[in-house]
Amino acid sequence: MIMKPSSSGLTDQAPADPAATDDMLAGQPIGYWSNLVHETVTGHLRDAMARIDVTQPQYWVLNCVRHQPSAPGRDEVVTQLTPLANGPHDIARTVDQLLHRGWIRTDDTQRLHLTDAGEDARLRLRQLVTELRAVVHEGISDEEYVAALTVLRTMVANVRRAGLS
Protein backbone atom coordinates (compact mmCIF):
# COMPACT_ATOMS: atom_id res chain seq x y z
CA MET A 1 0.00 0.00 0.00
CA ILE A 2 1.51 3.29 -1.10
CA MET A 3 1.35 5.99 1.58
CA LYS A 4 0.09 9.30 0.27
CA PRO A 5 -0.17 12.63 2.02
CA SER A 6 -3.52 13.16 3.76
CA SER A 7 -5.73 16.13 2.98
CA SER A 8 -3.75 18.07 5.61
CA GLY A 9 -0.56 17.50 3.59
CA LEU A 10 0.92 15.19 6.21
CA THR A 11 1.87 11.60 5.43
CA ASP A 12 -0.25 9.11 7.35
CA GLN A 13 1.58 6.93 9.88
CA ALA A 14 1.46 3.26 8.92
CA PRO A 15 2.08 0.33 11.23
CA ALA A 16 5.66 -0.92 11.34
CA ASP A 17 6.22 -3.31 8.48
CA PRO A 18 9.60 -5.00 8.04
CA ALA A 19 8.53 -5.96 4.50
CA ALA A 20 7.60 -2.39 3.50
CA THR A 21 8.69 -1.57 -0.02
CA ASP A 22 10.52 1.66 -0.84
CA ASP A 23 7.29 3.36 -1.93
CA MET A 24 5.82 2.63 1.54
CA LEU A 25 8.73 3.92 3.65
CA ALA A 26 7.50 7.50 4.05
CA GLY A 27 4.73 6.30 6.35
CA GLN A 28 6.87 3.93 8.40
CA PRO A 29 7.51 4.79 12.09
CA ILE A 30 11.02 6.10 12.73
CA GLY A 31 11.01 4.58 16.23
CA TYR A 32 10.63 1.07 14.87
CA TRP A 33 13.34 1.44 12.24
CA SER A 34 15.85 3.34 14.39
CA ASN A 35 15.43 0.78 17.17
CA LEU A 36 15.87 -2.09 14.70
CA VAL A 37 19.07 -0.51 13.39
CA HIS A 38 20.34 0.08 16.93
CA GLU A 39 19.65 -3.48 18.07
CA THR A 40 21.02 -5.08 14.90
CA VAL A 41 24.22 -3.04 14.61
CA THR A 42 24.97 -3.01 18.33
CA GLY A 43 24.33 -6.75 18.58
CA HIS A 44 26.63 -7.40 15.61
CA LEU A 45 29.39 -5.28 17.15
CA ARG A 46 29.05 -6.73 20.64
CA ASP A 47 28.96 -10.31 19.33
CA ALA A 48 32.19 -9.74 17.40
CA MET A 49 33.85 -8.19 20.45
CA ALA A 50 32.65 -11.01 22.72
CA ARG A 51 34.42 -13.51 20.48
CA ILE A 52 37.69 -11.86 21.51
CA ASP A 53 36.65 -11.41 25.17
CA VAL A 54 36.09 -7.65 25.04
CA THR A 55 33.00 -5.50 25.54
CA GLN A 56 31.88 -2.36 23.79
CA PRO A 57 32.05 -0.33 27.05
CA GLN A 58 35.69 -1.47 27.45
CA TYR A 59 36.43 -0.02 24.03
CA TRP A 60 34.67 3.22 25.01
CA VAL A 61 36.75 3.54 28.18
CA LEU A 62 40.02 2.80 26.38
CA ASN A 63 39.22 5.50 23.81
CA CYS A 64 38.08 7.96 26.45
CA VAL A 65 41.28 7.55 28.46
CA ARG A 66 43.43 7.74 25.31
CA HIS A 67 41.82 10.80 23.73
CA GLN A 68 41.46 13.15 26.71
CA PRO A 69 43.76 16.21 26.61
CA SER A 70 45.10 15.12 30.01
CA ALA A 71 44.76 11.93 32.01
CA PRO A 72 41.16 11.75 33.23
CA GLY A 73 40.00 10.71 36.66
CA ARG A 74 37.66 7.78 37.16
CA ASP A 75 34.68 10.09 37.83
CA GLU A 76 35.30 12.03 34.62
CA VAL A 77 35.26 8.84 32.55
CA VAL A 78 32.14 7.56 34.33
CA THR A 79 30.31 10.87 33.87
CA GLN A 80 31.23 11.13 30.20
CA LEU A 81 30.33 7.56 29.22
CA THR A 82 27.38 6.65 31.45
CA PRO A 83 24.83 8.14 28.99
CA LEU A 84 26.00 5.52 26.45
CA ALA A 85 25.84 2.60 28.86
CA ASN A 86 23.04 0.21 29.77
CA GLY A 87 22.97 1.28 33.39
CA PRO A 88 24.40 3.77 35.88
CA HIS A 89 27.09 1.40 37.17
CA ASP A 90 28.32 -0.14 33.90
CA ILE A 91 31.17 2.27 33.24
CA ALA A 92 32.52 2.17 36.81
CA ARG A 93 32.55 -1.64 36.56
CA THR A 94 34.25 -1.42 33.20
CA VAL A 95 37.00 0.78 34.63
CA ASP A 96 37.52 -1.85 37.34
CA GLN A 97 37.67 -4.62 34.71
CA LEU A 98 40.29 -2.74 32.72
CA LEU A 99 42.37 -2.01 35.83
CA HIS A 100 42.23 -5.71 36.72
CA ARG A 101 43.11 -6.71 33.17
CA GLY A 102 46.09 -4.35 33.23
CA TRP A 103 44.91 -2.29 30.26
CA ILE A 104 44.67 0.91 32.30
CA ARG A 105 46.47 2.04 35.44
CA THR A 106 46.16 4.86 37.94
CA ASP A 107 48.93 7.26 38.87
CA ASP A 108 49.63 8.81 42.29
CA THR A 109 46.81 11.32 41.76
CA GLN A 110 44.32 8.59 40.70
CA ARG A 111 44.34 9.71 37.07
CA LEU A 112 43.81 6.96 34.49
CA HIS A 113 46.38 6.04 31.84
CA LEU A 114 46.51 3.36 29.17
CA THR A 115 49.18 0.73 29.61
CA ASP A 116 51.07 -0.61 26.59
CA ALA A 117 48.78 -3.65 26.68
CA GLY A 118 45.75 -1.33 26.80
CA GLU A 119 46.92 0.68 23.80
CA ASP A 120 47.61 -2.55 21.89
CA ALA A 121 44.09 -3.76 22.71
CA ARG A 122 42.59 -0.40 21.71
CA LEU A 123 44.34 -0.52 18.35
CA ARG A 124 43.17 -4.12 17.73
CA LEU A 125 39.62 -3.11 18.62
CA ARG A 126 39.82 -0.07 16.37
CA GLN A 127 40.76 -2.37 13.48
CA LEU A 128 37.88 -4.71 14.30
CA VAL A 129 35.39 -1.84 14.54
CA THR A 130 36.65 -0.43 11.24
CA GLU A 131 36.09 -3.81 9.57
CA LEU A 132 32.63 -4.15 11.10
CA ARG A 133 31.73 -0.61 10.02
CA ALA A 134 32.65 -1.52 6.44
CA VAL A 135 30.14 -4.39 6.55
CA VAL A 136 27.39 -2.19 8.00
CA HIS A 137 28.07 0.62 5.50
CA GLU A 138 28.37 -1.59 2.41
CA GLY A 139 26.51 0.05 -0.47
CA ILE A 140 26.09 3.33 1.45
CA SER A 141 28.13 6.33 0.38
CA ASP A 142 29.50 8.76 2.94
CA GLU A 143 27.07 11.35 1.55
CA GLU A 144 24.09 9.04 2.11
CA TYR A 145 25.29 8.26 5.62
CA VAL A 146 25.69 11.94 6.47
CA ALA A 147 22.21 12.62 5.04
CA ALA A 148 20.69 9.86 7.19
CA LEU A 149 22.35 11.16 10.36
CA THR A 150 21.34 14.72 9.50
CA VAL A 151 17.72 13.61 9.24
CA LEU A 152 17.91 11.76 12.56
CA ARG A 153 19.55 14.73 14.29
CA THR A 154 16.83 17.03 12.91
CA MET A 155 14.12 14.69 14.23
CA VAL A 156 15.68 14.79 17.71
CA ALA A 157 15.83 18.59 17.57
CA ASN A 158 12.20 18.79 16.40
CA VAL A 159 10.99 16.65 19.29
CA ARG A 160 13.06 18.57 21.84
CA ARG A 161 11.91 21.92 20.45
CA ALA A 162 8.31 20.78 20.71
CA GLY A 163 8.91 19.88 24.34
CA LEU A 164 8.08 16.23 23.78
CA SER A 165 11.29 14.92 25.30
N, C-alpha and C positions, 0 to 999 in steps of 0.2 A: 504494500500500500504506500503510495507516494504521499509524503506529507506536504501540504500546501498551506500557505499563510491563511489564517482565518480572516473574517471580514474586518477585524481590528488591525490587520497587517502583521500580527504575531503568528509565528509558527506554533501549531498545536504540539503539546507534549505527548509523545507516544510512550507506551510501556517499553521497558528495556527489552531489546531483542538481539541476542547474540548473532542471529542470522540476518540482521538488517542489511539490505543492499545499500550501495552508495547513495541511491536516490531517496533513501529513507533516513539517512543519518541526521539530517537537520532537526528532526523531531525527537531524536534519542536523548535520554537523560545523561547529562555530563557526569553526575555522581556515579552512575553505574559504570560508565566507561573509564573514568579516571580511577575508580577503585579497582577495576579489573586490571588496568595497566599497573597500578601500584602493587597489587598482590602478585601478579605474574612476574614482573621484573624483579621485585624484591625477593620473591621466592627463588627465582633462578640464580640471582646473585648470592643469596645466603646458602643455597644448596651447594654451589660451587666452592664457596669459602669453607663450608663444613667439611667437604672432602679433603681439605688440607688443614683441618683442625684450627680454623680461625673464624671469628665472627665479624659481621659488618661493624658493630660498635667498636671492636678492637681496631679495625682499620680507621674509623673516625678518630679515635683517640690518638693513634700513631700520627695521623696527619695533623691533628690539632696541635700536638706537642711540637712537631717538626716545623710547622709553618707560622708559629707565633713570632712576633718581633723579638721577644725575650722569653726565657723559660717561664712557662705558666705554672701557677699553683694548681693543686688538685681542685679547689673550689672553682677556679676560673674555667677549667676544662669541663667540670660537671655542669656549671651554669650554661656554658656555650652549647653543649651537646645534648643536654636533657630534652629540649624540644624535639629532637629527632628520634629519641629512644622510645621504647615501648612502655616504660614506666619511670617513676621518679628516682629509682635507685640503680637503674641499669648502668649508667655511666660510672658511678662510684665503684660498682662491682667490677666493671671492665678495667678501670685503673688498677684495682687490686690484682686482677688476673694478669695484667701486663707487668706489674711489679714482680709478681711471683714468677712469671715466665722469664724475667730478666730482659724484657724488651724495652722497659723504661726504668729509670732510677730517680731517686730524689737526691738533691744536694743538701748541704748544711742548712739552707734556708727553706727546705721542703719544696723547692721548685722542681718540676719534672723535666727530664731530659731523655732523649732516645739513647739507647745503648747501640753499639755496632750491630748487635743481633737484631735490635728493633728496627734500625734503619734498613738492614738487609730484608727483613720481613716486610716492611712498608714498601720497598721497591718491588718485591715479588708480588705483593698484593696489587700494587699499581699496574703491573703488567697483566695480571689476571683480570682486573676490572676493565682495563683497556680492551682486552680480547672479548670480554663479555659485552661491553658496550658496542663493539663492532657487530656482534650478532643481533643485538636489539635494534640497532640503527640500520641494518641492512636494507637497502632500497629507499632510504630516507636521506635526502640531501641535508646539509647543514642549514640551508635556507628554510626548508620545510620544518625542520626541528625547531629553529628559532621562531618561526611563525606559530607553531603549535604551543610553545611555551609562552609566547606573547599573548595568545588568546587565553590561555589558562590564567596568566597573571592578571589580565584585564577582568576576567570573571571574578577573581578573588577581590580585586579592587571594587568592582560593582557591588558585590554583596556587602563588603565592609562599608562602603559609602552609603548604602541603603540602610545600614544599621541592622542587618540581618545576622551578623556574626560578631 
